[in-house]
């Protein structure tokens, strides 16, 4: 039986992660804007990340997640306003400095159904909580599979925003949080 393991991301993982992101994008539409207007490596290894992990399936890298400070996400995503930050902060009842976002979460198509995505999400949440931070994320509503996964794992909607990269004909991006009493 195949087994998913999680470890910290290493620099030598980046080329494989770029391939995985490109392979899965046509099916998942993540990232929503494709091709990216900057090097894909910068989407994976973010300037303001706090931590990053990869999933391995039988020793092969098959997924990724990174954790950013809310301030780092605002810089990276260039929000038009701070709607996401305000929603996350109000939802948790904590200042922005106490929040961390789950970002750049994706898996290879070959890893689907093996639990790699959920295991990566669990690892990110565990890291965030171990550092006394509150977990947050944002999701494009068209990414309905991801939205359903988050909601099934206890994430709740606390607001919405219109980042500059979102086309006018798309519904707003949802701000979500995971409260301390949630199962993961």
Phi and psi restraints in degrees (value plus and minus 20) as a CYANA .aco file:
   2 UNK   PHI     -91.6   -51.6
   2 UNK   PSI     123.9   163.9
   3 UNK   PHI    -148.3  -108.3
   3 UNK   PSI     111.0   151.0
   4 UNK   PHI    -109.8   -69.8
   4 UNK   PSI     111.5   151.5
   5 UNK   PHI    -144.3  -104.3
   5 UNK   PSI     133.4   173.4
   6 UNK   PHI    -138.5   -98.5
   6 UNK   PSI     119.3   159.3
   7 UNK   PHI    -167.8  -127.8
   7 UNK   PSI     146.2   186.2
   8 UNK   PHI     -84.3   -44.3
   8 UNK   PSI     123.9   163.9
   9 UNK   PHI     -90.8   -50.8
   9 UNK   PSI     121.7   161.7
  10 UNK   PHI    -135.8   -95.8
  10 UNK   PSI     137.5   177.5
  11 UNK   PHI     -76.4   -36.4
  11 UNK   PSI     -56.6   -16.6
  12 UNK   PHI     -91.6   -51.6
  12 UNK   PSI     -29.2    10.8
  13 UNK   PHI     -99.0   -59.0
  13 UNK   PSI     -40.8    -0.8
  14 UNK   PHI     -77.7   -37.7
  14 UNK   PSI     -68.8   -28.8
  15 UNK   PHI     -77.9   -37.9
  15 UNK   PSI     -61.9   -21.9
  16 UNK   PHI     -86.3   -46.3
  16 UNK   PSI     -58.6   -18.6
  17 UNK   PHI     -86.0   -46.0
  17 UNK   PSI     -55.6   -15.6
  18 UNK   PHI     -80.6   -40.6
  18 UNK   PSI     -64.3   -24.3
  19 UNK   PHI     -81.4   -41.4
  19 UNK   PSI     -65.9   -25.9
  20 UNK   PHI     -82.4   -42.4
  20 UNK   PSI     -65.3   -25.3
  21 UNK   PHI     -79.2   -39.2
  21 UNK   PSI     -66.0   -26.0
  22 UNK   PHI     -85.1   -45.1
  22 UNK   PSI     -59.5   -19.5
  23 UNK   PHI     -84.6   -44.6
  23 UNK   PSI     -60.8   -20.8
  24 UNK   PHI    -106.7   -66.7
  24 UNK   PSI     -37.9     2.1
  25 UNK   PHI     -78.1   -38.1
  25 UNK   PSI     -64.2   -24.2
  26 UNK   PHI     -79.7   -39.7
  26 UNK   PSI     -51.6   -11.6
  27 UNK   PHI    -104.5   -64.5
  27 UNK   PSI     -64.5   -24.5
  28 UNK   PHI    -107.3   -67.3
  28 UNK   PSI     -42.5    -2.5
  29 UNK   PHI      41.6    81.6
  29 UNK   PSI      10.1    50.1
  30 UNK   PHI    -141.2  -101.2
  30 UNK   PSI     105.2   145.2
  31 UNK   PHI     -90.3   -50.3
  31 UNK   PSI     133.2   173.2
  32 UNK   PHI     -80.5   -40.5
  32 UNK   PSI     -63.0   -23.0
  33 UNK   PHI    -110.6   -70.6
  33 UNK   PSI      96.6   136.6
  34 UNK   PHI    -167.3  -127.3
  34 UNK   PSI     113.0   153.0
  35 UNK   PHI     -89.2   -49.2
  35 UNK   PSI     137.7   177.7
  36 UNK   PHI     -90.4   -50.4
  36 UNK   PSI     129.2   169.2
  37 UNK   PHI    -103.5   -63.5
  37 UNK   PSI      -6.2    33.8
  38 UNK   PHI    -169.0  -129.0
  38 UNK   PSI     147.7   187.7
  39 UNK   PHI     -78.0   -38.0
  39 UNK   PSI     115.1   155.1
  40 UNK   PHI     -77.8   -37.8
  40 UNK   PSI     -52.0   -12.0
  41 UNK   PHI     -76.6   -36.6
  41 UNK   PSI     -52.7   -12.7
  42 UNK   PHI     -94.1   -54.1
  42 UNK   PSI     -43.0    -3.0
  43 UNK   PHI     -92.6   -52.6
  43 UNK   PSI     -53.8   -13.8
  44 UNK   PHI    -104.0   -64.0
  44 UNK   PSI     -77.9   -37.9
  45 UNK   PHI    -116.9   -76.9
  45 UNK   PSI      78.6   118.6
  46 UNK   PHI    -109.9   -69.9
  46 UNK   PSI     123.2   163.2
  47 UNK   PHI     -76.9   -36.9
  47 UNK   PSI     -57.6   -17.6
  48 UNK   PHI    -128.7   -88.7
  48 UNK   PSI       9.1    49.1
  49 UNK   PHI     -96.7   -56.7
  49 UNK   PSI     131.0   171.0
  50 UNK   PHI    -115.5   -75.5
  50 UNK   PSI     -53.9   -13.9
  51 UNK   PHI    -181.0  -141.0
  51 UNK   PSI     140.4   180.4
  52 UNK   PHI    -171.4  -131.4
  52 UNK   PSI     123.1   163.1
  53 UNK   PHI    -152.5  -112.5
  53 UNK   PSI     134.2   174.2
  54 UNK   PHI    -140.7  -100.7
  54 UNK   PSI     133.2   173.2
  55 UNK   PHI    -121.5   -81.5
  55 UNK   PSI     120.2   160.2
  56 UNK   PHI    -139.6   -99.6
  56 UNK   PSI     119.3   159.3
  57 UNK   PHI    -138.6   -98.6
  57 UNK   PSI      94.0   134.0
  58 UNK   PHI      32.4    72.4
  58 UNK   PSI      20.7    60.7
  59 UNK   PHI      65.3   105.3
  59 UNK   PSI     -23.6    16.4
  60 UNK   PHI    -124.9   -84.9
  60 UNK   PSI     113.8   153.8
  61 UNK   PHI     -85.3   -45.3
  61 UNK   PSI     106.4   146.4
  62 UNK   PHI    -153.8  -113.8
  62 UNK   PSI     -17.0    23.0
  63 UNK   PHI    -191.3  -151.3
  63 UNK   PSI     151.3   191.3
  64 UNK   PHI    -172.7  -132.7
  64 UNK   PSI     130.6   170.6
  65 UNK   PHI    -171.5  -131.5
  65 UNK   PSI     126.1   166.1
  66 UNK   PHI    -150.2  -110.2
  66 UNK   PSI     142.1   182.1
  67 UNK   PHI    -143.3  -103.3
  67 UNK   PSI     111.1   151.1
  68 UNK   PHI    -146.1  -106.1
  68 UNK   PSI     134.2   174.2
  69 UNK   PHI     -90.6   -50.6
  69 UNK   PSI     134.3   174.3
  70 UNK   PHI     -80.2   -40.2
  70 UNK   PSI     -59.8   -19.8
  71 UNK   PHI     -81.7   -41.7
  71 UNK   PSI     -60.1   -20.1
  72 UNK   PHI     -84.4   -44.4
  72 UNK   PSI     -59.6   -19.6
  73 UNK   PHI     -84.6   -44.6
  73 UNK   PSI     -61.7   -21.7
  74 UNK   PHI     -80.0   -40.0
  74 UNK   PSI     -59.9   -19.9
  75 UNK   PHI     -88.5   -48.5
  75 UNK   PSI     -65.5   -25.5
  76 UNK   PHI     -86.7   -46.7
  76 UNK   PSI     -62.6   -22.6
  77 UNK   PHI    -111.2   -71.2
  77 UNK   PSI     -28.8    11.2
  78 UNK   PHI      28.8    68.8
  78 UNK   PSI      39.1    79.1
  79 UNK   PHI     -78.2   -38.2
  79 UNK   PSI     123.0   163.0
  80 UNK   PHI     -84.8   -44.8
  80 UNK   PSI     -60.2   -20.2
  81 UNK   PHI    -158.4  -118.4
  81 UNK   PSI    -193.0  -153.0
  82 UNK   PHI    -125.1   -85.1
  82 UNK   PSI      16.6    56.6
  83 UNK   PHI     -77.9   -37.9
  83 UNK   PSI     -63.8   -23.8
  84 UNK   PHI     -84.3   -44.3
  84 UNK   PSI     -67.9   -27.9
  85 UNK   PHI     -78.1   -38.1
  85 UNK   PSI     -66.1   -26.1
  86 UNK   PHI     -83.4   -43.4
  86 UNK   PSI     -62.6   -22.6
  87 UNK   PHI     -84.2   -44.2
  87 UNK   PSI     -65.7   -25.7
  88 UNK   PHI     -82.0   -42.0
  88 UNK   PSI     -66.1   -26.1
  89 UNK   PHI     -83.2   -43.2
  89 UNK   PSI     -65.1   -25.1
  90 UNK   PHI     -85.0   -45.0
  90 UNK   PSI     -61.2   -21.2
  91 UNK   PHI     -81.9   -41.9
  91 UNK   PSI     -60.1   -20.1
  92 UNK   PHI    -108.4   -68.4
  92 UNK   PSI     -37.5     2.5
  93 UNK   PHI      47.0    87.0
  93 UNK   PSI      12.2    52.2
  94 UNK   PHI    -154.2  -114.2
  94 UNK   PSI     133.6   173.6
  95 UNK   PHI     -89.5   -49.5
  95 UNK   PSI     140.0   180.0
  96 UNK   PHI     -75.8   -35.8
  96 UNK   PSI     -52.2   -12.2
  97 UNK   PHI     -83.7   -43.7
  97 UNK   PSI     -39.3     0.7
  98 UNK   PHI    -116.4   -76.4
  98 UNK   PSI     -10.8    29.2
  99 UNK   PHI    -131.8   -91.8
  99 UNK   PSI     129.6   169.6
 100 UNK   PHI    -158.0  -118.0
 100 UNK   PSI     122.8   162.8
 101 UNK   PHI    -125.5   -85.5
 101 UNK   PSI     123.0   163.0
 102 UNK   PHI    -104.4   -64.4
 102 UNK   PSI     104.3   144.3
 103 UNK   PHI    -155.9  -115.9
 103 UNK   PSI     141.1   181.1
 104 UNK   PHI      29.8    69.8
 104 UNK   PSI      27.6    67.6
 105 UNK   PHI    -114.7   -74.7
 105 UNK   PSI      98.2   138.2
 106 UNK   PHI    -177.1  -137.1
 106 UNK   PSI     138.2   178.2
 107 UNK   PHI    -155.3  -115.3
 107 UNK   PSI     137.8   177.8
 108 UNK   PHI     -86.7   -46.7
 108 UNK   PSI     128.9   168.9
 109 UNK   PHI     -78.4   -38.4
 109 UNK   PSI     -55.4   -15.4
 110 UNK   PHI     -87.4   -47.4
 110 UNK   PSI     -37.5     2.5
 111 UNK   PHI    -114.3   -74.3
 111 UNK   PSI     -26.9    13.1
 112 UNK   PHI     -82.5   -42.5
 112 UNK   PSI     116.5   156.5
 113 UNK   PHI      69.1   109.1
 113 UNK   PSI     -22.6    17.4
 114 UNK   PHI    -121.9   -81.9
 114 UNK   PSI     -22.2    17.8
 115 UNK   PHI      67.2   107.2
 115 UNK   PSI      -9.2    30.8
 116 UNK   PHI     -84.7   -44.7
 116 UNK   PSI     -64.8   -24.8
 117 UNK   PHI     -82.9   -42.9
 117 UNK   PSI     -66.8   -26.8
 118 UNK   PHI     -84.5   -44.5
 118 UNK   PSI     -57.7   -17.7
 119 UNK   PHI     -87.5   -47.5
 119 UNK   PSI     -59.4   -19.4
 120 UNK   PHI     -83.9   -43.9
 120 UNK   PSI     -64.4   -24.4
 121 UNK   PHI     -81.0   -41.0
 121 UNK   PSI     -64.5   -24.5
 122 UNK   PHI     -80.5   -40.5
 122 UNK   PSI     -61.2   -21.2
 123 UNK   PHI     -84.6   -44.6
 123 UNK   PSI     -61.3   -21.3
 124 UNK   PHI     -84.1   -44.1
 124 UNK   PSI     -66.3   -26.3
 125 UNK   PHI     -82.6   -42.6
 125 UNK   PSI     -62.4   -22.4
 126 UNK   PHI     -81.3   -41.3
 126 UNK   PSI     -62.9   -22.9
 127 UNK   PHI     -83.0   -43.0
 127 UNK   PSI     -66.3   -26.3
 128 UNK   PHI     -78.4   -38.4
 128 UNK   PSI     -68.3   -28.3
 129 UNK   PHI     -88.0   -48.0
 129 UNK   PSI     -55.9   -15.9
 130 UNK   PHI     -84.2   -44.2
 130 UNK   PSI     -42.4    -2.4
 131 UNK   PHI    -121.8   -81.8
 131 UNK   PSI       0.0    40.0
 132 UNK   PHI      33.6    73.6
 132 UNK   PSI      19.3    59.3
 133 UNK   PHI    -132.1   -92.1
 133 UNK   PSI     145.1   185.1
 134 UNK   PHI    -127.2   -87.2
 134 UNK   PSI     109.1   149.1
 135 UNK   PHI     -96.1   -56.1
 135 UNK   PSI     115.0   155.0
 136 UNK   PHI    -158.2  -118.2
 136 UNK   PSI     139.1   179.1
 137 UNK   PHI    -179.7  -139.7
 137 UNK   PSI     146.4   186.4
 138 UNK   PHI    -147.0  -107.0
 138 UNK   PSI     131.3   171.3
 139 UNK   PHI    -163.6  -123.6
 139 UNK   PSI     117.5   157.5
 140 UNK   PHI     -92.5   -52.5
 140 UNK   PSI     111.2   151.2
 141 UNK   PHI     -80.7   -40.7
 141 UNK   PSI     -50.2   -10.2
 142 UNK   PHI     -85.4   -45.4
 142 UNK   PSI     -39.8     0.2
 143 UNK   PHI    -102.6   -62.6
 143 UNK   PSI      42.4    82.4
 144 UNK   PHI     -83.9   -43.9
 144 UNK   PSI     -52.3   -12.3
 145 UNK   PHI     -83.9   -43.9
 145 UNK   PSI     -67.6   -27.6
 146 UNK   PHI     -81.2   -41.2
 146 UNK   PSI     -64.1   -24.1
 147 UNK   PHI     -79.0   -39.0
 147 UNK   PSI     -64.0   -24.0
 148 UNK   PHI     -84.5   -44.5
 148 UNK   PSI     -59.1   -19.1
 149 UNK   PHI     -82.6   -42.6
 149 UNK   PSI     -67.3   -27.3
 150 UNK   PHI     -81.0   -41.0
 150 UNK   PSI     -66.7   -26.7
 151 UNK   PHI     -83.3   -43.3
 151 UNK   PSI     -59.1   -19.1
 152 UNK   PHI     -84.8   -44.8
 152 UNK   PSI     -44.5    -4.5
 153 UNK   PHI    -114.2   -74.2
 153 UNK   PSI     -12.2    27.8
 154 UNK   PHI      79.3   119.3
 154 UNK   PSI     -20.2    19.8
 155 UNK   PHI     -90.1   -50.1
 155 UNK   PSI     120.9   160.9
 156 UNK   PHI    -141.7  -101.7
 156 UNK   PSI     130.5   170.5
 157 UNK   PHI    -100.1   -60.1
 157 UNK   PSI     113.2   153.2
 158 UNK   PHI    -148.1  -108.1
 158 UNK   PSI     -20.4    19.6
 159 UNK   PHI     150.7   190.7
 159 UNK   PSI    -193.0  -153.0
 160 UNK   PHI    -171.7  -131.7
 160 UNK   PSI     145.6   185.6
 161 UNK   PHI    -175.3  -135.3
 161 UNK   PSI     144.9   184.9
 162 UNK   PHI    -143.2  -103.2
 162 UNK   PSI      64.7   104.7
 163 UNK   PHI     -83.0   -43.0
 163 UNK   PSI     137.1   177.1
 164 UNK   PHI     -82.7   -42.7
 164 UNK   PSI     -42.6    -2.6
 165 UNK   PHI    -103.4   -63.4
 165 UNK   PSI     -29.8    10.2
 166 UNK   PHI    -102.1   -62.1
 166 UNK   PSI     103.2   143.2
 167 UNK   PHI     -80.0   -40.0
 167 UNK   PSI     129.5   169.5
 168 UNK   PHI     -79.0   -39.0
 168 UNK   PSI     -48.7    -8.7
 169 UNK   PHI    -106.1   -66.1
 169 UNK   PSI     -16.1    23.9
 170 UNK   PHI    -116.9   -76.9
 170 UNK   PSI     125.4   165.4
 171 UNK   PHI     -87.0   -47.0
 171 UNK   PSI     139.6   179.6
 172 UNK   PHI     -79.3   -39.3
 172 UNK   PSI     136.8   176.8
 173 UNK   PHI     -93.1   -53.1
 173 UNK   PSI     120.5   160.5
 174 UNK   PHI    -113.3   -73.3
 174 UNK   PSI     115.2   155.2
 175 UNK   PHI    -111.5   -71.5
 175 UNK   PSI     109.7   149.7
 176 UNK   PHI    -150.7  -110.7
 176 UNK   PSI     130.2   170.2
 177 UNK   PHI    -153.7  -113.7
 177 UNK   PSI     140.6   180.6
 178 UNK   PHI    -139.3   -99.3
 178 UNK   PSI      94.7   134.7
 179 UNK   PHI     -93.8   -53.8
 179 UNK   PSI     138.5   178.5
 180 UNK   PHI     -78.5   -38.5
 180 UNK   PSI     -50.3   -10.3
 181 UNK   PHI    -107.2   -67.2
 181 UNK   PSI     -16.7    23.3
 182 UNK   PHI     -92.6   -52.6
 182 UNK   PSI     136.6   176.6
 183 UNK   PHI     -87.8   -47.8
 183 UNK   PSI     -46.7    -6.7
